[in-house]
């Protein structure tokens, strides 16, 4: 789930003016998580922001997933990256 980022409070309008420095998280590879939603802790229907508890592949404990989804319910299968 990526959107365009504003760096240093300014958005570049011309590719030649785009900042060359990247946020430290952009230098790391994306991590992918897939699993079953156990509980929807919070969901804002206006903007899709949600906090989920999911039983993820490769994880013993339930994990917290934060992101955006138009609709989401317990029992759904999700795939997230970030």
C-alpha positions as CSV (number, residue, x, y, z in Angstrom):
1,X,0.0,0.0,0.0
2,X,2.0,2.9,-1.2
3,X,1.0,6.5,-2.0
4,X,3.1,9.4,-3.1
5,X,5.2,10.8,-0.3
6,X,5.9,14.3,0.6
7,X,9.5,14.8,1.5
8,X,10.8,17.6,3.6
9,X,7.4,19.2,3.5
10,X,7.6,19.8,-0.3
11,X,6.1,17.9,-3.2
12,X,8.2,17.9,-6.3
13,X,6.3,19.0,-9.5
14,X,9.1,18.4,-11.9
15,X,11.1,15.1,-12.2
16,X,14.4,17.2,-12.4
17,X,13.4,18.9,-9.1
18,X,12.6,15.6,-7.3
19,X,14.6,15.0,-4.1
20,X,17.1,12.2,-4.4
21,X,17.2,11.2,-0.7
22,X,14.9,8.4,0.3
23,X,13.1,7.7,3.5
24,X,15.1,5.0,5.4
25,X,12.1,2.6,5.1
26,X,12.3,2.9,1.3
27,X,15.8,1.3,1.3
28,X,14.5,-1.9,3.0
29,X,12.8,-4.6,1.0
30,X,9.0,-4.9,1.4
31,X,7.8,-7.5,3.8
32,X,4.7,-9.5,2.8
33,X,2.3,-10.9,5.3
34,X,-0.7,-13.1,4.6
35,X,-3.3,-14.5,6.9
36,X,-6.8,-14.7,8.3
37,X,-8.5,-11.7,10.0
38,X,-9.4,-12.7,13.5
39,X,-10.8,-9.4,14.7
40,X,-11.4,-5.9,13.3
41,X,-10.2,-3.7,16.1
42,X,-11.0,-0.5,14.3
43,X,-12.3,0.5,10.9
44,X,-13.2,4.0,9.7
45,X,-15.7,3.7,6.9
46,X,-15.1,7.3,5.6
47,X,-11.4,6.8,4.8
48,X,-10.9,3.0,5.1
49,X,-8.2,3.2,7.8
50,X,-8.3,0.0,9.8
51,X,-6.5,-1.9,12.6
52,X,-6.8,-5.6,12.4
53,X,-5.7,-8.7,14.4
54,X,-4.7,-11.5,12.1
55,X,-3.4,-15.0,12.3
56,X,-0.5,-14.8,9.8
57,X,1.4,-17.5,8.1
58,X,4.7,-18.1,9.7
59,X,3.8,-16.4,13.0
60,X,2.8,-18.2,16.2
61,X,0.9,-15.3,17.7
62,X,-1.8,-13.1,16.3
63,X,-0.3,-10.0,14.7
64,X,-1.6,-6.4,14.4
65,X,-2.0,-5.1,10.9
66,X,-2.6,-1.4,10.2
67,X,-3.7,-0.2,6.8
68,X,-6.6,0.9,4.6
69,X,-9.5,-1.3,3.3
70,X,-12.8,-0.2,1.8
71,X,-14.5,-3.0,3.7
72,X,-13.1,-5.7,6.0
73,X,-14.6,-8.4,8.3
74,X,-13.3,-11.2,10.6
75,X,-12.8,-14.4,8.6
76,X,-11.5,-12.7,5.5
77,X,-8.1,-13.6,4.0
78,X,-5.7,-10.7,3.7
79,X,-2.3,-10.0,2.1
80,X,-0.4,-6.9,3.2
81,X,3.0,-5.5,2.4
82,X,5.0,-2.7,3.9
